[in-house]
Amino acid sequence: MAQAVFYHAGCPVCVDAERLIIEYLDKTKVDPEVVHLGQDRGRISEAEAAGVKSVPALVIEGQVYHINFGASLEDVKK
């Protein structure tokens, strides 16, 4: 099963994207995890290492898919 991590910062754009994306992922093929970087700041470096530049973003098996634009990762660090 593929691992999928959805990174977001809790902004309205991120919350909408989370609701839509997670709902439509085929859970028989993908094991989704949601990471709220505003609440779990210790995982910001993990998101950066995965190639996330802005949130919301979905990482599936090492591939980053940036969705819309809620906030840059630099803004999330502040």
Sequence and secondary structure as in RCSB ss.txt:
>XXXX:A:sequence
MAQAVFYHAGCPVCVDAERLIIEYLDKTKVDPEVVHLGQDRGRISEAEAAGVKSVPALVIEGQVYHINFGASLED
VKK
>XXXX:A:secstr
 EEEEEEE S HHHHHHHHHHHHHS TTTEEEEEEETTT GGGHHHHHHHT  EEEEEEETTEEEEEEEEEEHHH
HH 
